[in-house]
Amino acid sequence: MSDRPNHGPLGILMLDTRFPRIVGDVGNAASYDFPVIFRTMQGIGPGDAVAAHPDRPRVLAALKANAEALAAEGAVGLGTSCGFLALYQEDLAAVSPVPVATSALLHIRTLAGRKAGVITASGKNLTPAHFAAVGAPVDTPVVGLPEDSSFAGTFLRNGTTLDREAVEREVVAAGRDLVARHPEVDTLVLECTNLPPYKAALKAALGLPVYDVLDLLNRFHATLGQRR
């Protein structure tokens, strides 16, 4: 555990999933060095979030109700378990009782002087609207994990098993593809909250800085303490 003052837990709005959540995943309490509270949004699964054109009123209603419940449990701020929920950053912040950091895509607007590229769960579904919602350039380079990948079988199709080695190979391959297509990219951002376990392999393979949701929430939680 860190020596950070205990100024209250961070609430994590979880999609309704069944796949394994290993250490490093946003949904594993051991991924954090500060207290967290998880709350599952019943009936809101990967297909509801990882979509180019989701049912926004339905998803926002679930986010709002569960945000209120987490705040009532003592959460001092909120994160989410899916980077695609960037789409709701402003709308959720407007109705949440506590501050909100929805997605690792929020990193991009803070990376002054850097050219960020994104590895995402779904390249076809991550749209300019997702970037605009968090104040990031809408032309940010993106590469998605393949639709027939081991990653997709577990995390997009809500599988019950995880082949960690296969997913690591797929993530590194996606990183190589991203910088090959966009040689100007000098920083990687992992949209997907299931990808932090593979961050070290990416850094070793590409020699570039990599930012993920855990970096975001660590900084966010520390900032909440300063506010309080």
N, C-alpha and C positions, 0 to 999 in steps of 0.2 A: 504493500500500500504506500501511497505517497504521503508526504507531510503536509499536503494541502489542507487548510482549515475545512472542517465539515460544515459547509453552509447550506446543506440540504441536497437531496438526491435529484438526479436528472431523470425525467420520465421519457421512456421510449415507446412511441406509438408503433406497435407491431402489426404487420400483415398477418392474416390468418393462414399459417403455413404448417407443414409437417416435416420439412426437410431438416437434416442435421445442422446444428449450429455449433461449429467447433470454436475453440479459443481464437480470437481475432475477428470472428463474426460479430456484427452489431447486436445480435440477440443472445450472446453469451455473457453472463455477468462477469466472468473472469477476464473479459476483454478490457475492463475498465479499472482504473486505480482510484475511483471515487464511487459513491453509492448510486445505484440506478434502480428504477422501478419500471417493470415491463407491463404493458397492457395490450392485449390482443384485440384488434378491431374485428369482431366476429363477422364473418361473411365477406370481408374485403381481402381478397387474395392477390397473388402475383398478377393474374390476368386483369384485375381491376386497376392495378397501379402501372404496370409496364405496358402501356398502351399509348398509341399516338393520339387517340381521341377517346379518352375515358369518359365515364358517366360522372362528370365533375360535381353536380349537385349531390349525388349519392355518396361519393367519396368524401367530399368536404363535410357533409353531415356527420359521417362516421368519425372523421378527424376531430371535429368540434366536440362531439359528445365525449369521446375518449380523452381529449385534452382536458376537458372540464373535470372528468373523473380523476385523472392523474394529478391535476392541481389540487383537488380535494384531498388526495392521499399525501400531499406534501411536496410534490415535485416543484422545483424552483425554475425549471425550464424544460423544454421538450425537444427531443430529436425524433427521427423516424427510422424505420427499418428498410426504406427503399428510396434510392436517389431520385427516382422518377417523381416522387412527391414534391420535388422542387416546384412543380407546376402550381402548388397550393401555398407557396411561401407567404405571399402577401395576404391572401384570403384567410389563411389560418392564423397568421399573426394578428389580424384584425379582430378575430373572435376568441382567441385563446386568452385565458386568464394570466398566463405567464409567457415569457419570451420563447421564440421558436427558431430552431435551425433545422430545416427540413432535409437538406441534401449536401453531399460533398461538392456538388457543383457550385456552392457558395464560395468555395476556395478561389474560383477563377477570378472573380472581381478584385481579390486582394493581391493577386500575383503581378504587381506592377513591374514592367520591364521584362516579364517572362512571356513565352509563347506556350500556352497550355494546350495539351491534347487530352482527349478523354477516352478511356476504355469503359465501355458500357455493356450492360446485360443484353441490350437489343439496339443495334445500330439503326434499324428501320423505324423503330418507335420513338427514339429520342429526337425530338423536333426542335426547331428554332424557338417555339413557345416555351419549352422547358428552360432554355438558356435565358431568354428574355425575362422570365419570371424571377430569376435570381441576379439580374443585372450583369450577365455575362455576354460576351459577343456571340451573336447568333450564328456566326460562321466558324465557331470553334471546331477544330478538326476532331473527328470522332471515328473510332473503330469499335464494332460490336463483337461479342463472342458469337461464334457460328451457331445457327439455329439447330444444327444436328450435333452439337457438342455435348460432352459429358456435363459441362456446366449447365447448359439449357435443360438437359434431362432432369437434373436435380432441382435447380433453382427457378426455372421458368415453368416447368411442368410439374413442380411440387413433388418430386420423387422422394423416396424414403432412404436412399443410400447416397453416399458421396465417395467418389474416387478422387481423393485429394491430389494424388500425383498427376492424374490425367488433367484435372482442372488447372493445376499449376502450369503444366505444359501449354495448355490452351491460352492461358492468360499471358504467358511470356511470348507466345507466338503472336497474339494480338498486339502486344506492345511493339514487337519488331515490325509488324505490318504497319502500325501507326506511324512510326518514325521513318519507315521506308517511303510511305506515301506522302508524308509531310515532314521533310528534313528540317524545317524551321522549328519544329516542336522541341523545346528544351526542358519541359516539365510535364509530368503525367498526373492526371487526376482520375481517380477510380470512382466512377458514378455509383457503382453497385456496392451495397453495404455487405455483401458476402465475399468481397475480394480482398480485404485487408490481410488475410492469412498468406497471400501470395505476393505481398508488397516487397518483402526482402528478396525474393527470387527475381522480381522485375528490376529492382535497383541493381542487383548483381549482374544481370544480363545486359542491361542498357546503360548503366552508369549515369542515370538521370534521377533527379529528385522526384519522389512520388508522394502524392497527398491523397488521403482517404477519409472516410467518415469518422474514424476514431480520432484522427488529428483534429478534425473540425469540432467534434463534441468535447474533446479535452480542452481546447481553447475556449469554446463557448461556455463550458461549465466554470472555468476559471474567471471568465468575464462576468458571469452572473454573481460570483462572490464579490467582485469589485463593486458591482452595482448595489449589492445589499449592504 
